[in-house]
Amino acid sequence: FRNPTMLARMAAAVDDLSGGRLTLGMGAGWQEREHTNYGLELLDLPARFARFEEGLKVVTDLLCSDEPVDFEGEFYRLKEGILLPRPKRRGGPPILVGGNGQIRTLPLAARFAQEWNGVFLPPQEYAKRNQRLDKLLEETGRPIQDVRRSLMTECIFGRNTAELRSKLAKENRTISELRQSGRAVGTGTEIIDQFGQWADAGVQRIMLQWLNLDDLDGLESLAQAVL
């Protein structure tokens, strides 16, 4: 959605203004409707990831380099480009690369990211990708500790079994099927158990989608039951 030169400038400014609290999440793009609505090219997958790789390179170079940068790519070009003023945080905000792809996404995370964010992965699938990322980091000469591991998934929480059963009645899948699709589903104790399984698979941070935005009481109950 943004030219990477402007994205780097915006990210550096927000990171400075927030006292170094920004994590810069970047992805190749996937939402066809938004691209169509706003006249943006989504491109086919190979071209999309080629553009994403160039974007990661441009953003990284501008955030990290104290000297002018030249870059000649298919999608982006720099000629003596430099980000001024320089970011207060050395190297700028950490970059997060999200996605599950083992062929394109994980290699890019190994090269450019300080955090990899898996999406809707059950523990066994997360563990496979986590091990793949370890191997890719070793091949690129980076310590495996360089990249934080996180997961984004939907949360379906019930204060008790009856409330959970009521919420699940609106779903077309069983608890087992939802968990196999990478969702966090259950009462507080059950969700804590799932978090433990994800932690064993290598997850260090979990981002929960709470899709019923008006249910603030339920969100507070989740915090009390889980945190």
C-alpha positions in Angstrom: 0.0 0.0 0.0 3.0 2.3 0.4 6.2 3.1 -1.3 9.0 1.6 0.9 10.9 4.9 1.0 8.0 6.7 2.5 7.2 3.7 4.7 10.7 3.8 6.2 10.4 7.6 6.8 7.0 7.2 8.5 8.2 4.2 10.6 11.3 6.0 11.8 9.2 9.1 12.8 6.5 7.0 14.6 9.3 5.0 16.4 11.0 8.2 17.5 7.7 9.9 18.6 6.7 6.8 20.6 10.0 6.5 22.4 11.0 3.4 20.5 7.8 1.3 20.8 7.0 0.6 17.2 7.2 -2.9 15.6 7.1 -2.4 11.8 5.0 -5.2 10.3 5.4 -5.9 6.6 3.8 -8.3 4.3 3.5 -9.1 0.6 -0.2 -8.3 0.5 -3.2 -10.6 0.0 -6.5 -8.7 0.2 -7.7 -8.5 -3.4 -10.8 -6.5 -2.6 -8.7 -3.6 -1.1 -6.4 -3.5 -4.0 -9.3 -3.4 -6.4 -11.1 -0.7 -4.5 -8.1 1.6 -4.4 -6.6 1.0 -7.8 -3.5 -0.8 -6.5 -1.8 -3.7 -8.3 -1.7 -6.9 -6.2 0.3 -8.8 -8.8 0.6 -12.6 -9.1 2.4 -14.4 -6.3 5.9 -14.5 -7.9 5.9 -10.8 -8.8 4.3 -9.9 -5.5 7.0 -11.6 -3.5 9.7 -10.1 -5.7 8.3 -6.7 -5.0 8.1 -7.5 -1.3 11.7 -8.6 -1.2 12.8 -5.3 -2.8 10.6 -3.4 -0.4 12.3 -5.1 2.6 15.7 -4.4 1.1 14.9 -0.7 0.6 13.4 -0.2 4.1 16.2 -2.0 5.8 18.9 -0.1 3.9 17.3 3.3 4.6 16.8 2.5 8.3 20.3 1.0 8.9 22.7 2.9 6.6 24.3 6.2 7.8 25.6 6.6 4.2 23.7 7.3 1.0 22.3 4.1 -0.6 22.0 3.0 -4.2 19.6 0.3 -5.3 18.4 -0.7 -8.7 15.5 -3.1 -8.7 12.5 -4.0 -10.9 10.0 -2.1 -8.7 12.1 0.4 -6.7 15.2 2.4 -7.2 17.4 4.5 -4.9 20.2 6.9 -6.0 22.1 8.2 -3.1 19.0 7.8 -0.9 19.4 8.5 2.8 16.9 8.8 5.6 17.4 12.1 7.5 17.1 12.7 10.3 18.6 9.3 11.3 16.4 7.1 13.5 17.1 7.6 17.2 17.0 3.8 17.7 20.0 2.3 15.9 18.7 0.5 12.8 15.2 1.9 13.4 12.2 -0.1 14.6 12.4 -3.9 14.4 10.8 -5.4 11.3 8.1 -8.1 11.6 7.4 -10.4 8.7 4.1 -12.2 8.8 3.0 -15.4 7.0 3.3 -19.1 6.9 5.0 -19.8 3.6 8.1 -22.0 3.8 9.3 -21.3 0.3 9.1 -17.5 0.2 8.0 -16.0 3.5 10.3 -17.7 5.9 13.5 -17.1 3.9 12.6 -13.4 3.8 12.1 -13.4 7.6 15.5 -15.1 8.0 17.2 -12.3 6.0 15.3 -9.2 7.1 13.1 -9.6 10.2 13.6 -9.3 13.9 10.3 -11.1 14.4 8.4 -13.7 12.5 4.6 -13.9 13.0 2.9 -17.1 12.1 -0.9 -17.0 11.3 -3.5 -19.5 12.4 -1.1 -22.4 13.0 -1.8 -25.3 15.4 1.2 -26.2 17.6 2.5 -29.0 15.4 2.5 -26.9 12.3 4.1 -24.0 14.0 6.9 -26.2 15.3 7.7 -27.4 11.8 8.0 -23.8 10.5 9.9 -22.7 13.6 12.5 -25.4 12.9 12.6 -24.4 9.3 13.3 -20.8 10.3 16.1 -21.9 12.7 17.8 -23.7 9.8 17.4 -20.7 7.4 18.9 -18.4 10.0 21.9 -20.7 10.5 22.3 -20.8 6.7 22.3 -17.0 6.6 24.8 -16.7 9.4 22.4 -15.2 12.0 21.9 -16.5 15.5 18.5 -18.1 15.9 17.8 -15.8 18.9 17.9 -12.8 16.4 14.3 -13.4 15.4 11.4 -13.4 17.9 8.7 -15.9 17.2 5.0 -14.9 17.5 1.6 -16.1 16.4 -1.6 -14.4 15.5 -4.9 -16.3 15.8 -8.6 -15.9 16.6 -9.8 -16.5 20.2 -13.2 -18.0 21.0 -13.5 -17.8 24.8 -16.3 -18.8 27.2 -16.4 -18.0 30.9 -17.8 -21.4 31.4 -18.7 -24.5 29.4 -22.3 -23.3 28.8 -21.2 -19.9 27.4 -18.6 -21.6 25.2 -21.2 -24.0 23.9 -23.4 -21.1 23.0 -20.7 -19.4 21.0 -19.7 -22.6 19.3 -23.3 -23.1 18.1 -22.7 -20.2 15.7 -19.7 -22.0 14.2 -19.9 -24.7 11.5 -17.0 -26.6 13.1 -16.3 -28.6 16.3 -13.9 -27.5 19.0 -11.4 -30.0 17.7 -11.7 -28.7 14.1 -11.3 -25.1 15.2 -8.2 -26.0 17.3 -6.7 -27.9 14.4 -7.2 -24.8 12.2 -5.0 -22.9 14.7 -7.7 -21.1 16.8 -7.6 -20.7 20.5 -10.8 -22.1 21.8 -12.1 -22.9 25.3 -12.6 -21.7 28.8 -9.7 -19.9 30.5 -8.0 -23.1 31.7 -8.3 -24.7 28.3 -6.9 -21.7 26.5 -4.0 -21.6 29.0 -3.3 -25.2 28.2 -3.3 -24.3 24.4 -0.9 -21.5 25.1 1.5 -24.0 26.8 1.4 -26.2 23.7 2.2 -23.2 21.5 5.0 -22.2 23.8 6.5 -25.7 23.5 6.3 -25.3 19.7 8.4 -22.1 20.0 5.9 -19.3 20.2 7.1 -16.4 22.4 4.2 -14.0 21.9 0.6 -14.6 21.0 -1.7 -11.9 19.4 -5.4 -12.8 19.8 -8.1 -11.6 17.5 -11.1 -10.6 19.5 -13.7 -10.3 16.7 -16.8 -9.5 18.9 -15.6 -5.9 19.3 -18.6 -4.8 21.5 -18.1 -7.6 24.0 -15.8 -5.7 26.4 -17.0 -7.7 29.4 -16.0 -10.9 27.7 -12.6 -9.4 26.9 -12.1 -8.4 30.5 -13.1 -11.9 31.6 -10.6 -13.4 29.2 -7.8 -11.2 30.7 -8.7 -12.2 34.2 -8.9 -15.9 33.4 -5.8 -16.1 31.3 -3.3 -13.4 32.2 
